[in-house]
Amino acid sequence: MINGVNNVTSSANIGKRLCTRSLLLILLGFFAPIALANEQADQSSEQPPVDEQPQQVKKDLKVTNSETQQALAREVAQGVLKESNPFDSSSAISWLERLARQTSLLNYEISFVLNIPGKDAQPFLWRHAKIDDNTKIEQLSLLNGPGFENIRVNDVVSVFQPGYPPYSMYGSAIDGPIPYALLHEPDQLQMSYQFLLVGRNRISGRSAQQIRITSIDKTRYGYHLWLDEETGMLLKLNMHGLDGKLLQQIQVTQLRIDDRVAEVFSQLQQDNLPRVINVVNPPQRKHEWTLAFLPVGMKPVKQDIHQLAITGQVAEYSLFSDGLVNVSVYIQAATGVFQDDVNLNNGANTVHSRTDGKVQVTVVGDIPLVTAQLMAKSIEVTN
């Protein structure tokens, strides 16, 4: 993937129901990221079903370790670098804290595949390196299609995607398929989720510790993840619906922990990365409504006013998060187009929209439909 870094450098230089559903999707732009991913995927390649994917990994996972990185990994595993909170192999949260430390401190290159039932598999390459005491660089690339790539240098993330000019923004990590909180802030999830050590297993020939994550109030999807016993790194992550159905899977196919990963970034000229865009936040206005029902641990993190590009309508927007899942809620004046409830699912993604004839409430997020319905029905006017 040296080509990926080269690309960065060069880029920096140079009937009524149907109408109802279609309009809703256009207004919210809900499936735009999914559509983009599908366009980038190689349509000609055939992938095995998700539930067969683990069996298709015939060879053991190749893990390469340099001597210095092995020593650092052992220190982190033993809790030497965080003596106030040493690693406890009998604690699920301690395993996740170890994962967060390894993810932040080690130099690594990871290949993984994102599988969603009914869709083409999406292969990714993820690199992270500590260049010196003051510089950390992270890179995430989608390997199929014309290319989608994010590069983070310390607290600046540069985004490169086909059809759009590259740009940079401030951020402490790249937003990818693996949830941010699992990799960086697992402690924040304890208010919303329970963690359980399931036992040891083998993933691609590697000894792994399995951990089950469930929401305290059973209103969100569940997760199973497997962490490599030797390195503490993520090997596999499954997302399950309330009925136990597999919704999404991330499978690591190659893991390399090596100081030489930093050499890949030697071709990256930081001065040539796009400049940070100046984001002008819209004026804040306190909404005159609230949600009487929220999943345990989910809190409001943002609210503003969105003008929908297609219709020009103004919608009041609130973003809620539990650290692992984000949920968007839109409220706008009813247009008369929407008469019946609209319920749409695309894998883990859910859209629920309902109206009382006066206002239209729409909930969008990676949550079960029943949870989205409960949130929409709980709207209360505060003034």
N, C-alpha and C positions, 0 to 999 in steps of 0.2 A: 504493500500500500504506500510505498514511497511516492507513487504517482499521485496519491491523494494529496500529499503535502505540496507536490509540484503544481497540482491543479489549483490549490489555494493561492499559491504565489502568483500564478498567471492570472487567476480570476481577480485577484486584488488589483492587478495592473490593468488590466483592461476592464276523463269524465269529471266531476267536481271533487270527489274524494281523492282522486289522483292529483288534481290540482292542489287540493288542500295539503297533501303530504309533500308534493314537490315544492310548493311555496314555503312550507315550514322549513324544509331542508335548506332552501336557498337563503332564507332569512337568517338562519342561525349559522350556516356554514358548517354544520355538524359533521358531515362526512367528508369535508374537504381534505383533512389530513389523511384519511383512509384512502380516498381516491388517488391522492398524490402518491402514496406508498404503492398502490396497485399499479399505477402507471410506471413507476420505477422498477417494479418487479419484472423479471423476464417471463413473459407470458408463454414462451415456448417450452419452458422446463416443467416437467411433471414432478410433483413432490408427493411423498407418501402421506396418508392421513395423519393427523396430529397424534392420535392414540397409538399409531404404529411407529412414530418417529424414534422413540428410545430404542426399539428393537433394531432400527436400521443402522445404529452406530456399531459397526462391526469391530472397529479397532479401539483399543484402549485410548483414553484421552492422554495426549502427549503433554507433559508438564516439564518445561525446561527451567532450571534454576541456576543462576550464577552463584558463586560462593558467597559474595557479600550480601546478596539478596536473601540467600538461605539463612545467613546469620541474623539478618534483620527480621525475617519472618519468624524465626524461633524466639527472638526477644519479644516481639509483639504477642506471639502465642502464649508466652509465659507471663505476660503482663508486666514485663520489666519496664516498658516505656510508659506505663500508667499504673504506678505502684499503688495508688489509692483505690484502684478498682481492678485488681488482678483477674486474670481469666479463670473462670470457673466452668469446667467442662460439664457440670451437671445443671447449668442454668442456661435456658434458651436465650434470654436477653444478653447474657455474657457472650454467647456465640455471635450474636448480631453486632455487639459492640466490637468484638474482635474483627468481624468483617469490615466494619467502618474504619477501624484503624489501618488494616491492611490495604484497603482501597485508597486511603489517603497517603500512605507512606511508601508503598512499594512501587517499583518500576515494572510495568507489565504490559503484555499484549494479549488480548483475548478475542477469539473468534466465537461468535454465538449466532444462533438462528432463532428468529421469532416465528412461531407457528400459531396461526389462528384458523380454526376449523373452517373449511370451505374457501380458503384463500391461499395464494401462493406463499411459500416460505420466504422470509426476508432475512438474508445473511448480513451480519454487521461485523465490523472490526472496531475494537475499542482499545486505545492505547493511553497509558498514563506514565509520566516520567517526572522525577524531581531533578531538574537540571542543575540547580545549586541551592544554597540556603534560602534564596529569595524568589526562586522561579519554579513553578510547577506548570506543566503543559498536559492537556488532555485532548484526545481526538476521538470522535465517533463518526464512522462512515457507513453508509448503506452501500453494499457492494453491487447490488443489481441495479440495472437501469442506468440513466445518464449521470447519476451521482447526487448524493445528498450528504453533506459533511458539516460537522460542527467542530470548532477548535477553541479550546479555552486556554488562555494564558493568564494565570493567577485569577483575577476576578473579572476578566473580560472574555466574553464568549462571542466568537465570530461565526456567522451562519452563511453557508453556501448551498443554494438549491437552484435547480434548473428553472429557467424562465424568470428569475427574479434577481435584481442586483444584490450583491453580498452586503451584509451589514454586521455591525457589532453592537453588543449591549452588555451591561454589567450583570454578572451572575457568578455564583460561587461553584456551580457545577453545570454540566451539560444535561439538558432535558432529553432523556432517551427512554427506551422501552422499560428499563429497570427502574422501579420507583426510587425517587431521590432519597426518601426517608430511610429506606432499607439500607442504602449504601452509606448514608452520612449521619442520620439522626434517629436511630432506632428508639432511643429513650422517649422521644416525643410521642411514640405510638402507644405507649402503655395505658394511656387514658381511654383509648378507643378499642384496643385489641388485646387478646390473650395469646401468649406464646407457649407452646408445648413441645418438649423434646419427644419425638416419635421413636427414635432409635437409629441405629447405624444401618447403612445400606451401601450399595455399590452403584456408582454412576460412571458409565464409560470406563469401567475398570478401576476407578478410584474409590477408596474408602471415604464415605461421606456421612455427615450427621444430618438427619432429616428434622425439620422444624415445621410445625403446623401453626398458622396464624388465623385466628377467627375473631370476628368483631364481637364485642361484649354483648351487644343487644341483638345480634343475628340480623342486622339490617344491611350488611355489606357482604361482598364476595369474600371467599376464603382463599388462603394462599398456602402452598406447600413449597418449601425451598430446601435445597440440599447444599451444604457447605463442605468443601474439601477439608478433611481432617488434618492433613499435613500443612496446607498453606492458609486455611481459613477462608479462601475465596469461594465465590458463588459458582456452582456447577450447573444448577438447574432450578427453575422457578415455574410453578404451575399456578394458574388462577382458576378457581372453581366457583360455579354458581351455587345458589342455595340448595339446589337439588343434587349437588355433587358433580354436575356436568363440567367437563373441561372446557374452559372458555379461551384460554391462551396459555402458551408454553414458551419458555426461553430455555434453550439447551446450549450449553457451552461445548464447543467442539475442539478447541485448542486453547491452552493456557501456557503462557511463557512469562516467567518472572525472571528478569534479567536486566542488569545495568545497561546493557547495550541497546535497550529500547530507546534510551535517550538520544542515541546517535541518529535515529530516524529524523528527529526534529532539528538536526543541525542545518537542514536545507530550508527551514522555515525562517523567513525574515519578518520579524515582528512589526517592523516599521511599514511593511507593505500590507498588513492586514487592514481591513476597512475600519474607518474611524467609528467611534462609539456614537450612535445616533442620540440626538437630544429628544427624549420622549416628553411631550407636554401632556401631563395628566389633565383630563377634563375636570371642570369644577365639581367639587363634591356637593351633593345635596342629600340631606337626610331623607330617606324614603319614609313614606307614611304607611308602611306595612311591615310586618314581621312574620316569621314562621313560628307557629306554635309547636311544630314537631321538627326536631333535628336528630339524626343519629348521635348516639353517645360519643362525646369528644369532638364533634364537628362544630366549628366556629366560623362566624363571618370574618373574612379577611379583606374584602374589598367591595365597594359599591360605587356605582357611577351611573351615568346616563349614556346609552348607546343609541346612535342614529343608524337605523338599518339601511344599508347602502341601496338595496333594491327598491324599497318602497318609500324611503325617507321618513318612515315612522320612528318615533322616539320610544325606546323601551328602557324601563328602569332595570338595572342589572345588579345582581349581587353574586359574589363568589364565596362559597363555603368550602372548608377543608378540614380534614382530620389529620393531615400530615401525610397520608398515603393516597387519599382519594380527593379529587376536586369536583365540586358540583356547582353548575351555573344555574341561576334562576332569573328568568326574564318575565317582566310584567309590562303589558302594553294595553292600550285601548282595543277592545274587541272590534274587528273589522267586518264581521258578518260572514266572512269566508269560512271561518272555523265554527262549526255547529256541534260536531261530535268530538269526543275525546280522541286524540291521536296518540298511539302507542307504537314506537318503533324501536327495534333492537338490531344492533350490528355487532355480534360477538358480545363483548363486555359492555359496549356502549349502549346507553338507553336515552330515548327522547320521549317525554310525556308532556302533552299539552292539553289543557282543558279551559273552558270558558263558562262564565255565568251570564253571558250576554252583554256584560259591561266591560270586563277586563279579560285578557287572555294571559294565562299563566303557563310558562313552559319551563320544564326542569330537564337539564342535560348533564349526564355524567356517567362514570363507570360504576353504576349502582344497579341493584335489582329493580325491576319495574315497580314492584309493590312499594319499595322505598320512595321512588320518585312520585308515585301517586299519593302517598301519605304526606310528603312534603308539600305537594301542590294543593292538596285539600286543606292544609293547615294555615293558609294565608289569613292573617288577621290585620285589619286596618287599625293603626295606632292613633290616628287623629281624624 
